[in-house]
Amino acid sequence: MATNRSRRLRKKLCVDEFQELGFELLLNYREDLDEAAADAFLQQFLQEAISANDMIFIGCDEFGMVCLGKRGSVSEEQRGKVDAWLKGRSELESYTIGALADAWYPEKSINA
């Protein structure tokens, strides 16, 4: 694909100055956690940690990508809020929060 793109096309493709950042999230639930408790945890997580910080979670109950709920990028501050919310949760055995990455093209590096 050509690298000399118009501003309109760069915006449509979410590249260059329109790059959007998000982060991957992996949740490992405790083995003794029943399905109802896992569902309750996920609903609470989506409301308190994700929606309350203007983000969305795309994926399943164990793995997904967290992005901004509108055009734009997740900030390190928002990523930190999710991390802080997850730290005190007894429903999880462990979790992994990835670094900020390009939400549309994860293999690309982050623009300066």
TAVEN-V178732 format. One record per pair of residues at least 12 apart in sequence whose C-alpha atoms are under 10 Angstrom apart, sorted by the first residue. I is the first residue (numbers start at 1). J is the second residue. If there is no record, write none. Layout:
I,J + I,J
//
This chain:
13,104 + 13,105 + 14,71 + 14,72 + 14,102 + 14,103 + 14,104 + 14,105 + 15,102 + 15,104 + 15,105 + 15,108 + 15,111 + 16,110 + 16,111 + 16,112 + 17,111 + 17,112 + 18,71 + 18,72 + 18,73 + 18,111 + 19,71 + 19,72 + 19,73 + 19,101 + 19,102 + 19,103 + 19,104 + 19,105 + 19,108 + 19,110 + 19,111 + 20,67 + 20,68 + 20,71 + 20,72 + 20,73 + 20,74 + 20,100 + 20,101 + 20,102 + 20,103 + 20,104 + 20,105 + 20,110 + 20,111 + 21,66 + 21,67 + 21,68 + 21,72 + 21,73 + 21,74 + 21,75 + 21,76 + 21,99 + 21,100 + 21,101 + 21,102 + 21,103 + 21,104 + 21,105 + 21,106 + 21,110 + 21,111 + 22,55 + 22,56 + 22,57 + 22,65 + 22,66 + 22,67 + 22,68 + 22,72 + 22,73 + 22,74 + 22,75 + 22,76 + 22,78 + 22,79 + 22,98 + 22,99 + 22,100 + 22,101 + 22,102 + 22,103 + 22,104 + 22,106 + 23,57 + 23,64 + 23,65 + 23,66 + 23,67 + 23,68 + 23,73 + 23,74 + 23,75 + 23,76 + 23,79 + 23,97 + 23,98 + 23,99 + 23,100 + 23,101 + 23,102 + 23,103 + 23,106 + 24,57 + 24,58 + 24,59 + 24,63 + 24,64 + 24,65 + 24,66 + 24,67 + 24,96 + 24,97 + 24,98 + 24,99 + 24,100 + 24,101 + 24,103 + 24,106 + 25,57 + 25,58 + 25,59 + 25,62 + 25,63 + 25,64 + 25,65 + 25,66 + 25,82 + 25,83 + 25,95 + 25,96 + 25,97 + 25,98 + 25,99 + 26,60 + 26,61 + 26,62 + 26,63 + 26,64 + 26,65 + 26,94 + 26,95 + 26,96 + 26,97 + 26,98 + 27,60 + 27,61 + 27,62 + 27,63 + 27,64 + 27,86 + 27,91 + 27,92 + 27,93 + 27,94 + 27,95 + 27,96 + 27,97 + 28,61 + 28,62 + 28,63 + 28,91 + 28,92 + 28,93 + 28,94 + 28,95 + 28,96 + 29,41 + 29,61 + 29,62 + 29,90 + 29,91 + 29,92 + 29,93 + 29,94 + 29,95 + 30,90 + 30,91 + 30,92 + 30,93 + 30,94 + 31,91 + 31,92 + 31,93 + 32,91 + 33,90 + 33,91 + 33,92 + 33,93 + 34,91 + 37,91 + 38,61 + 38,62 + 38,91 + 38,92 + 39,61 + 40,91 + 41,61 + 41,89 + 41,90 + 41,91 + 41,92 + 42,60 + 42,61 + 42,62 + 42,91 + 43,61 + 45,57 + 45,82 + 45,85 + 45,86 + 45,89 + 48,82 + 48,85 + 49,78 + 49,79 + 49,81 + 49,82 + 49,83 + 49,84 + 49,85 + 49,86 + 50,66 + 50,67 + 50,68 + 50,69 + 50,78 + 50,79 + 50,81 + 50,82 + 50,85 + 51,68 + 51,69 + 53,68 + 53,69 + 53,74 + 53,77 + 53,78 + 53,79 + 53,81 + 53,82 + 54,67 + 54,68 + 54,69 + 54,70 + 54,74 + 54,78 + 55,67 + 55,68 + 55,69 + 55,70 + 55,73 + 55,74 + 55,78 + 55,79 + 56,68 + 56,69 + 56,70 + 56,74 + 57,69 + 62,95 + 63,95 + 63,96 + 65,97 + 65,98 + 65,101 + 65,103 + 66,78 + 66,79 + 66,82 + 66,97 + 66,98 + 66,100 + 66,103 + 67,79 + 67,100 + 67,101 + 67,102 + 67,103 + 68,103 + 72,103 + 73,100 + 73,101 + 73,102 + 73,103 + 74,100 + 74,101 + 74,103 + 75,100 + 76,99 + 76,100 + 79,97 + 79,98 + 79,99 + 79,100 + 80,97 + 82,97 + 83,95 + 83,96 + 83,97
//
